[in-house]
Amino acid sequence: MENLITIQKYAAKKRLSTFEVIKQINSGKLQTIKKDSTLYILLNEDVKEPSIKDFNDEDEALFKEVLDKCEYGVLSLNDATRPYSVPLNFAYDDGAIIFHGANMGKKIALMKKNPNATFCVVKPYSLIPSYFFDSKVACKATQFFASIICEGKIEFIEDLAQKALMLNKLMQKLQPEGGYEKIEPAFHKEMLKKCTVYKLQILHVNTKFKAGQNLTKEKKAALLKELKKRANSLDLATIKFIEKFTL
C-alpha cells in the first residue's frame, strides 16, 4: 500500500530540515512522485527501508555458496597512486583464495612490491522489474545478487608439493567432472617450476546479498510467484537462492 506525504510533513515527522530531506531525495534515498503539481514523497509500507545491515551477512554457508558457484573474481592490487584490477579464476582453501599464472608480468611485480590486496566475486541473480511490485516507479526495479569482498595479503607458494596441491584444488573447482591427470610433484617438476602459484590469505571478509530479505511475507510470496511465472534459468536459480537463505 503506497502512501504519499509532502516534503514539509515528512521533514516534521522525521525531525529533519527541508534541506536535509531534499538531499535525501537527490541522493536517491527517498522516492518521489508529482501529483496535482505537488511533489510528494512516496512511502511504501510493504517494504522496510533497507539498511547496510539488512544486506550484509556472516553466514558461512552463504560465503561458501558464492565461492563455489563463481568461476572467477577480480583481484585488486596497488599500482602507486591508483588501483590495478585483473579478473582471475580461483579456488578457495582454508581461509585463502588460490590463484595461478605466469612467472612474470605486471600483477606479479605489483604483488611482490605490495602484497596487500582485495578480491571481489559476484554471483548475479534475477533482474527484478518494477512491475513485479505492481508499481511504475522506476527505482523499484533492481537486481538480486550475492557478493564477497576479501581483504588480505598475497603469499607466493614456492614448495613444489604445495604448488601441486593448490593446482589440484583449482582443477577440482574448474573441472569437477574429472578427466585429467592429477598433478604430482615427482612427474610435473618442470611444469611446476614454470608456473607461479599464489594465494590471498584472507584477513577480513564482507559478504553481502540481496534476495528480497527486506520484503514482507506477502510481497516475497508475490515476487516468487512472478519469478516462477517468468521461469528462465536465472529465475529458477534465484528462487532456490531465496528459499535457501531468506525463508
C-alpha atoms as a printed R data frame, in Angstrom:
    type eleno elety resid chain resno      x       y       z
1   ATOM     1    CA   MET     A     1  0.000   0.000   0.000
2   ATOM     2    CA   GLU     A     2  1.550   3.261  -1.179
3   ATOM     3    CA   ASN     A     3  1.205   6.460   0.869
4   ATOM     4    CA   LEU     A     4  2.059   9.994  -0.161
5   ATOM     5    CA   ILE     A     5  3.367  12.699   2.126
6   ATOM     6    CA   THR     A     6  4.567  16.212   1.372
7   ATOM     7    CA   ILE     A     7  8.202  17.115   1.845
8   ATOM     8    CA   GLN     A     8  7.300  19.504   4.665
9   ATOM     9    CA   LYS     A     9  5.254  16.943   6.584
10  ATOM    10    CA   TYR     A    10  7.938  14.281   6.108
11  ATOM    11    CA   ALA     A    11 10.559  16.693   7.438
12  ATOM    12    CA   ALA     A    12  8.436  17.446  10.512
13  ATOM    13    CA   LYS     A    13  7.731  13.745  11.100
14  ATOM    14    CA   LYS     A    14 11.420  12.814  10.889
15  ATOM    15    CA   ARG     A    15 12.586  15.984  12.673
16  ATOM    16    CA   LEU     A    16 14.699  16.989   9.703
17  ATOM    17    CA   SER     A    17 15.135  20.255   7.874
18  ATOM    18    CA   THR     A    18 13.587  20.593   4.428
19  ATOM    19    CA   PHE     A    19 17.119  20.899   3.042
20  ATOM    20    CA   GLU     A    20 18.119  17.555   4.588
21  ATOM    21    CA   VAL     A    21 15.061  15.881   3.061
22  ATOM    22    CA   ILE     A    22 15.838  17.331  -0.374
23  ATOM    23    CA   LYS     A    23 19.390  15.983  -0.066
24  ATOM    24    CA   GLN     A    24 17.959  12.505   0.592
25  ATOM    25    CA   ILE     A    25 15.709  12.854  -2.464
26  ATOM    26    CA   ASN     A    26 18.638  13.927  -4.663
27  ATOM    27    CA   SER     A    27 20.762  11.015  -3.455
28  ATOM    28    CA   GLY     A    28 18.002   8.523  -4.278
29  ATOM    29    CA   LYS     A    29 17.289   7.530  -0.667
30  ATOM    30    CA   LEU     A    30 13.708   8.783  -0.957
31  ATOM    31    CA   GLN     A    31 11.268   8.162  -3.793
32  ATOM    32    CA   THR     A    32  9.040  10.970  -5.057
33  ATOM    33    CA   ILE     A    33  6.013  11.367  -7.266
34  ATOM    34    CA   LYS     A    34  4.364  14.514  -8.646
35  ATOM    35    CA   LYS     A    35  0.617  14.791  -8.285
36  ATOM    36    CA   ASP     A    36 -1.551  17.839  -8.941
37  ATOM    37    CA   SER     A    37  1.577  19.974  -9.326
38  ATOM    38    CA   THR     A    38  2.784  18.963  -5.835
39  ATOM    39    CA   LEU     A    39  5.855  16.823  -5.193
40  ATOM    40    CA   TYR     A    40  5.179  14.034  -2.705
41  ATOM    41    CA   ILE     A    41  7.472  11.559  -1.023
42  ATOM    42    CA   LEU     A    42  6.393   8.018  -1.765
43  ATOM    43    CA   LEU     A    43  6.219   5.743   1.268
44  ATOM    44    CA   ASN     A    44  5.775   2.016   0.834
45  ATOM    45    CA   GLU     A    45  4.623   0.213   3.952
46  ATOM    46    CA   ASP     A    46  5.189  -3.239   2.443
47  ATOM    47    CA   VAL     A    47  8.904  -2.770   2.116
48  ATOM    48    CA   LYS     A    48 11.109  -1.949   5.060
49  ATOM    49    CA   GLU     A    49 13.627   0.785   4.472
50  ATOM    50    CA   PRO     A    50 16.784  -1.276   3.814
51  ATOM    51    CA   SER     A    51 19.949  -0.629   5.746
52  ATOM    52    CA   ILE     A    52 23.504  -1.819   5.138
53  ATOM    53    CA   LYS     A    53 22.948  -4.325   7.941
54  ATOM    54    CA   ASP     A    54 19.982  -5.829   6.062
55  ATOM    55    CA   PHE     A    55 22.213  -6.804   3.166
56  ATOM    56    CA   ASN     A    56 25.374  -7.899   4.988
57  ATOM    57    CA   ASP     A    57 25.641 -11.455   6.217
58  ATOM    58    CA   GLU     A    58 28.189 -13.518   8.145
59  ATOM    59    CA   ASP     A    59 26.672 -16.903   7.290
60  ATOM    60    CA   GLU     A    60 29.482 -19.332   6.401
61  ATOM    61    CA   ALA     A    61 27.107 -21.320   4.184
62  ATOM    62    CA   LEU     A    62 26.427 -18.222   2.072
63  ATOM    63    CA   PHE     A    63 30.166 -17.487   1.896
64  ATOM    64    CA   LYS     A    64 30.912 -20.979   0.554
65  ATOM    65    CA   GLU     A    65 27.909 -20.897  -1.781
66  ATOM    66    CA   VAL     A    66 29.199 -17.795  -3.564
67  ATOM    67    CA   LEU     A    67 32.792 -19.033  -3.799
68  ATOM    68    CA   ASP     A    68 31.713 -22.448  -5.082
69  ATOM    69    CA   LYS     A    69 29.431 -21.057  -7.801
70  ATOM    70    CA   CYS     A    70 31.592 -18.205  -9.115
71  ATOM    71    CA   GLU     A    71 34.228 -19.240 -11.659
72  ATOM    72    CA   TYR     A    72 36.204 -16.010 -11.482
73  ATOM    73    CA   GLY     A    73 36.622 -12.815  -9.498
74  ATOM    74    CA   VAL     A    74 38.563  -9.553  -9.644
75  ATOM    75    CA   LEU     A    75 41.855  -9.149  -7.791
76  ATOM    76    CA   SER     A    76 42.730  -5.525  -6.990
77  ATOM    77    CA   LEU     A    77 46.324  -4.528  -6.362
78  ATOM    78    CA   ASN     A    78 48.196  -1.300  -5.591
79  ATOM    79    CA   ASP     A    79 49.890   0.440  -8.500
80  ATOM    80    CA   ALA     A    80 51.472   3.517  -6.910
81  ATOM    81    CA   THR     A    81 48.663   6.111  -6.741
82  ATOM    82    CA   ARG     A    82 45.999   4.053  -8.492
83  ATOM    83    CA   PRO     A    83 44.452   0.592  -8.239
84  ATOM    84    CA   TYR     A    84 45.166  -2.197 -10.723
85  ATOM    85    CA   SER     A    85 42.470  -4.853 -11.117
86  ATOM    86    CA   VAL     A    86 42.546  -8.113 -13.038
87  ATOM    87    CA   PRO     A    87 39.923 -10.889 -13.436
88  ATOM    88    CA   LEU     A    88 41.162 -14.336 -12.401
89  ATOM    89    CA   ASN     A    89 39.984 -17.900 -11.946
90  ATOM    90    CA   PHE     A    90 40.348 -19.059  -8.355
91  ATOM    91    CA   ALA     A    91 39.690 -21.699  -5.738
92  ATOM    92    CA   TYR     A    92 39.074 -21.382  -2.013
93  ATOM    93    CA   ASP     A    93 41.056 -23.361   0.533
94  ATOM    94    CA   ASP     A    94 41.038 -22.998   4.308
95  ATOM    95    CA   GLY     A    95 40.930 -19.216   4.655
96  ATOM    96    CA   ALA     A    96 42.765 -18.371   1.438
97  ATOM    97    CA   ILE     A    97 41.957 -17.659  -2.217
98  ATOM    98    CA   ILE     A    98 44.252 -19.581  -4.586
99  ATOM    99    CA   PHE     A    99 45.468 -18.316  -7.984
100 ATOM   100    CA   HIS     A   100 47.985 -19.375 -10.606
101 ATOM   101    CA   GLY     A   101 49.655 -17.823 -13.618
102 ATOM   102    CA   ALA     A   102 52.899 -16.974 -15.404
103 ATOM   103    CA   ASN     A   103 56.127 -16.293 -13.539
104 ATOM   104    CA   MET     A   104 56.277 -12.685 -14.700
105 ATOM   105    CA   GLY     A   105 54.035  -9.800 -15.622
106 ATOM   106    CA   LYS     A   106 52.597  -6.615 -14.165
107 ATOM   107    CA   LYS     A   107 50.469  -8.231 -11.482
108 ATOM   108    CA   ILE     A   108 53.377 -10.374 -10.251
109 ATOM   109    CA   ALA     A   109 55.606  -7.290  -9.994
110 ATOM   110    CA   LEU     A   110 52.922  -5.322  -8.134
111 ATOM   111    CA   MET     A   111 52.229  -8.147  -5.673
112 ATOM   112    CA   LYS     A   112 55.918  -8.502  -4.841
113 ATOM   113    CA   LYS     A   113 56.165  -4.760  -4.280
114 ATOM   114    CA   ASN     A   114 52.999  -4.529  -2.153
115 ATOM   115    CA   PRO     A   115 51.258  -7.754  -1.032
116 ATOM   116    CA   ASN     A   116 48.107  -6.019   0.266
117 ATOM   117    CA   ALA     A   117 45.154  -6.818  -1.975
118 ATOM   118    CA   THR     A   118 41.402  -7.295  -2.207
119 ATOM   119    CA   PHE     A   119 39.432  -9.885  -4.152
120 ATOM   120    CA   CYS     A   120 35.802  -9.488  -5.176
121 ATOM   121    CA   VAL     A   121 33.398 -12.108  -6.515
122 ATOM   122    CA   VAL     A   122 29.784 -11.506  -7.530
123 ATOM   123    CA   LYS     A   123 27.071 -14.053  -8.263
124 ATOM   124    CA   PRO     A   124 24.302 -12.341 -10.263
125 ATOM   125    CA   TYR     A   125 20.706 -13.400  -9.851
126 ATOM   126    CA   SER     A   126 17.462 -12.236 -11.462
127 ATOM   127    CA   LEU     A   127 16.693  -8.756 -12.677
128 ATOM   128    CA   ILE     A   128 13.542  -7.662 -10.849
129 ATOM   129    CA   PRO     A   129 11.383  -5.237 -12.881
130 ATOM   130    CA   SER     A   130  9.310  -2.573 -11.134
131 ATOM   131    CA   TYR     A   131  6.028  -4.105 -12.321
132 ATOM   132    CA   PHE     A   132  6.724  -7.214 -10.215
133 ATOM   133    CA   PHE     A   133  5.715  -4.940  -7.328
134 ATOM   134    CA   ASP     A   134  2.653  -3.501  -9.111
135 ATOM   135    CA   SER     A   135  4.430  -0.192  -9.425
136 ATOM   136    CA   LYS     A   136  5.520   2.121 -12.238
137 ATOM   137    CA   VAL     A   137  8.145   3.782 -10.061
138 ATOM   138    CA   ALA     A   138 11.446   3.104 -11.827
139 ATOM   139    CA   CYS     A   139 13.535   2.888  -8.658
140 ATOM   140    CA   LYS     A   140 11.608  -0.239  -7.616
141 ATOM   141    CA   ALA     A   141 13.489  -2.106 -10.357
142 ATOM   142    CA   THR     A   142 16.566  -3.907  -9.027
143 ATOM   143    CA   GLN     A   143 18.780  -6.965  -9.375
144 ATOM   144    CA   PHE     A   144 19.334  -9.699  -6.823
145 ATOM   145    CA   PHE     A   145 22.921 -10.780  -6.187
146 ATOM   146    CA   ALA     A   146 25.414 -12.229  -3.729
147 ATOM   147    CA   SER     A   147 28.922 -10.830  -3.392
148 ATOM   148    CA   ILE     A   148 32.077 -11.265  -1.353
149 ATOM   149    CA   ILE     A   149 34.972  -8.873  -0.861
150 ATOM   150    CA   CYS     A   150 38.060 -10.407   0.742
151 ATOM   151    CA   GLU     A   151 40.899  -8.287   2.081
152 ATOM   152    CA   GLY     A   152 44.284  -9.766   2.857
153 ATOM   153    CA   LYS     A   153 47.898 -10.321   1.847
154 ATOM   154    CA   ILE     A   154 49.369 -12.167  -1.092
155 ATOM   155    CA   GLU     A   155 51.694 -15.086  -0.337
156 ATOM   156    CA   PHE     A   156 53.699 -16.923  -3.022
157 ATOM   157    CA   ILE     A   157 53.841 -20.721  -2.878
158 ATOM   158    CA   GLU     A   158 57.375 -21.955  -3.550
159 ATOM   159    CA   ASP     A   159 57.284 -25.559  -2.308
160 ATOM   160    CA   LEU     A   160 56.576 -27.864  -5.275
161 ATOM   161    CA   ALA     A   161 54.381 -30.223  -3.240
162 ATOM   162    CA   GLN     A   162 52.270 -27.291  -2.051
163 ATOM   163    CA   LYS     A   163 52.116 -25.934  -5.599
164 ATOM   164    CA   ALA     A   164 50.800 -29.266  -6.851
165 ATOM   165    CA   LEU     A   165 48.235 -29.392  -4.053
166 ATOM   166    CA   MET     A   166 46.964 -25.887  -4.844
167 ATOM   167    CA   LEU     A   167 46.809 -26.554  -8.594
168 ATOM   168    CA   ASN     A   168 44.841 -29.740  -7.993
169 ATOM   169    CA   LYS     A   169 42.346 -27.736  -5.931
170 ATOM   170    CA   LEU     A   170 41.990 -25.324  -8.846
171 ATOM   171    CA   MET     A   171 41.349 -28.247 -11.190
172 ATOM   172    CA   GLN     A   172 38.732 -29.686  -8.833
173 ATOM   173    CA   LYS     A   173 36.981 -26.298  -8.852
174 ATOM   174    CA   LEU     A   174 37.165 -25.621 -12.586
175 ATOM   175    CA   GLN     A   175 36.804 -29.220 -13.891
176 ATOM   176    CA   PRO     A   176 34.734 -31.044 -11.273
177 ATOM   177    CA   GLU     A   177 33.758 -33.763 -13.741
178 ATOM   178    CA   GLY     A   178 37.375 -35.007 -13.804
179 ATOM   179    CA   GLY     A   179 39.001 -36.274 -16.999
180 ATOM   180    CA   TYR     A   180 42.512 -35.054 -16.170
181 ATOM   181    CA   GLU     A   181 45.690 -36.437 -14.629
182 ATOM   182    CA   LYS     A   182 46.346 -35.358 -11.074
183 ATOM   183    CA   ILE     A   183 49.394 -33.095 -10.807
184 ATOM   184    CA   GLU     A   184 52.240 -34.826  -8.997
185 ATOM   185    CA   PRO     A   185 55.479 -33.063  -7.906
186 ATOM   186    CA   ALA     A   186 57.662 -36.000  -8.967
187 ATOM   187    CA   PHE     A   187 56.258 -36.160 -12.516
188 ATOM   188    CA   HIS     A   188 55.462 -32.494 -13.208
189 ATOM   189    CA   LYS     A   189 58.519 -30.845 -11.679
190 ATOM   190    CA   GLU     A   190 59.440 -28.703 -14.700
191 ATOM   191    CA   MET     A   191 55.861 -27.579 -15.263
192 ATOM   192    CA   LEU     A   192 55.542 -26.572 -11.610
193 ATOM   193    CA   LYS     A   193 58.742 -24.502 -11.840
194 ATOM   194    CA   LYS     A   194 57.341 -22.589 -14.821
195 ATOM   195    CA   CYS     A   195 54.068 -21.793 -13.045
196 ATOM   196    CA   THR     A   196 53.513 -19.234 -10.293
197 ATOM   197    CA   VAL     A   197 51.037 -20.225  -7.579
198 ATOM   198    CA   TYR     A   198 49.998 -17.656  -5.001
199 ATOM   199    CA   LYS     A   199 47.211 -17.102  -2.530
200 ATOM   200    CA   LEU     A   200 45.400 -14.249  -0.847
201 ATOM   201    CA   GLN     A   201 45.475 -15.038   2.858
202 ATOM   202    CA   ILE     A   202 42.149 -13.604   3.994
203 ATOM   203    CA   LEU     A   203 42.237 -11.146   6.891
204 ATOM   204    CA   HIS     A   204 38.761  -9.642   6.523
205 ATOM   205    CA   VAL     A   205 35.600 -10.652   4.641
206 ATOM   206    CA   ASN     A   206 32.461  -8.723   3.728
207 ATOM   207    CA   THR     A   207 29.641 -10.943   2.440
208 ATOM   208    CA   LYS     A   208 26.635  -9.123   1.024
209 ATOM   209    CA   PHE     A   209 23.492 -10.336  -0.693
210 ATOM   210    CA   LYS     A   210 20.175  -9.005  -1.933
211 ATOM   211    CA   ALA     A   211 17.405 -11.551  -2.326
212 ATOM   212    CA   GLY     A   212 14.267  -9.844  -1.078
213 ATOM   213    CA   GLN     A   213 15.131 -10.351   2.592
214 ATOM   214    CA   ASN     A   214 13.736  -6.901   3.407
215 ATOM   215    CA   LEU     A   215 10.309  -7.711   1.922
216 ATOM   216    CA   THR     A   216  7.226  -8.670   3.886
217 ATOM   217    CA   LYS     A   217  5.990 -12.268   3.612
218 ATOM   218    CA   GLU     A   218  3.188 -11.124   1.314
219 ATOM   219    CA   LYS     A   219  5.497  -9.217  -1.021
220 ATOM   220    CA   LYS     A   220  8.022 -12.056  -1.071
221 ATOM   221    CA   ALA     A   221  5.297 -14.566  -1.953
222 ATOM   222    CA   ALA     A   222  4.132 -12.300  -4.783
223 ATOM   223    CA   LEU     A   223  7.701 -11.941  -6.026
224 ATOM   224    CA   LEU     A   224  8.269 -15.706  -6.031
225 ATOM   225    CA   LYS     A   225  5.023 -16.115  -7.976
226 ATOM   226    CA   GLU     A   226  6.270 -13.710 -10.659
227 ATOM   227    CA   LEU     A   227  9.665 -15.416 -10.860
228 ATOM   228    CA   LYS     A   228  8.007 -18.830 -11.253
229 ATOM   229    CA   LYS     A   229  5.783 -17.403 -13.976
230 ATOM   230    CA   ARG     A   230  8.739 -15.977 -15.936
231 ATOM   231    CA   ALA     A   231 10.867 -19.034 -15.112
232 ATOM   232    CA   ASN     A   232 14.057 -18.507 -17.096
233 ATOM   233    CA   SER     A   233 17.167 -20.378 -15.934
234 ATOM   234    CA   LEU     A   234 18.366 -17.451 -13.803
235 ATOM   235    CA   ASP     A   235 14.925 -17.096 -12.217
236 ATOM   236    CA   LEU     A   236 14.939 -20.766 -11.193
237 ATOM   237    CA   ALA     A   237 18.373 -20.315  -9.586
238 ATOM   238    CA   THR     A   238 17.118 -17.146  -7.867
239 ATOM   239    CA   ILE     A   239 14.086 -18.964  -6.453
240 ATOM   240    CA   LYS     A   240 16.356 -21.618  -4.943
241 ATOM   241    CA   PHE     A   241 18.624 -18.921  -3.531
242 ATOM   242    CA   ILE     A   242 15.694 -17.037  -1.945
243 ATOM   243    CA   GLU     A   243 14.256 -20.212  -0.450
244 ATOM   244    CA   LYS     A   244 17.646 -21.304   0.922
245 ATOM   245    CA   PHE     A   245 18.749 -18.054   2.528
246 ATOM   246    CA   THR     A   246 15.686 -15.892   3.237
247 ATOM   247    CA   LEU     A   247 12.728 -18.171   4.053
